[in-house]
Amino acid sequence: MKAEKMIDSMSYIDADLVQRAEQHAASAKRRMVPRRWMAAAACLAVTLIGSFGIAYATGAFDGLLSYFGGNTEPYMEEILSAVATASNDEMELRIDGAIADESSCHLVVSFVGLTDEMNTRFQAGDLAEQSYFGIDAVTRDGDIVQFPSTGSDTYTERDGDGPRTAVTQFADADMTYLVTCTVGENGEFTMSDLKTIRFTYEGLTVELDPSGIIDMERQLVAENPETATISDVYLSRLGFRFTMPVQENGVNAYELYLIKEDGTLWEDGAKELGWSATGYHSTDDTEVTWAGYWGGGSHVAVGFINLDDFCGVQINGENFYF
């Protein structure tokens, strides 16, 4: 996939959300297990309960809610299970939480300066620090792979007429970014194929095992298969994916509405939920595949939906159902 063939889409209509994000963080808003693994599962449960206690005690829970919004609390165990750290003499890199589906992964990465120089550098909030971010992955077969699309975002503030600078929502961090990586449409790999996701900054790498945080996507079928122009429609609690023809005028905009359980459209979804997506053109330029994730109450946060509240999605006037 050529870089120039990628296009981006955002649906964050409510300007108040952006303003609120820039000024301050949002306030704190059955699987079968084999018997021989019960002891290990109990230990994990104790560990997670301990993580919740630490998170509440340190205020980290409120910090996480600034980066993960919507129907978040049922998934906080998964988000917290992804924490990881790496450090050297100058700094510490932390993954404070992460979540994924088969198309994308979202990591909250915090930076802590261990020297006066690095502490001052991080707290300066220079948005150009993002140019030093690196992210790749290692598959279960041991191959190193690159993500077709990566991005990062952070809360910002402005002092008078000066430039906007990054601000973290964690009391014990100097700098924090939400980092997103997307696998693309070519089928080379999905998130389930990855053994490790690696985030690198200034030669220091922190690693994440995504296996425990991946939400499986659910495929939808067209209401009218004979006339449908959109294909490969998938939804997860975290986002969406679909393929549509490239329009003759070169504008590949789309209208997307979730269909509520009662069959009506959630017409205010774009305003209340919002989303961000990356589009990938096919090699022959006849199709574009959109891979997106739901908004979480600000232009920075990732959101969650409860799929049980919906029966499908409408894209460009075409209905698709679970």
Salt bridges, closest charged atoms under 4 A:
GLU22 OE1 - ARG164 NH2 3.36
GLU78 OE1 - ARG237 NH2 2.66
ASP96 OD1 - ARG94 NE 2.84
GLU129 OE2 - ARG121 NE 2.82
ASP136 OD1 - ARG198 NE 2.91
ASP172 OD1 - ARG94 NH2 3.30
GLU202 OE2 - ARG121 NH2 3.58
ASP215 OD1 - ARG237 NE 3.77
GLU217 OE1 - ARG241 NH2 2.72
ASP285 OD2 - LYS5 NZ 2.82
ASP285 OD1 - HIS281 ND1 3.40
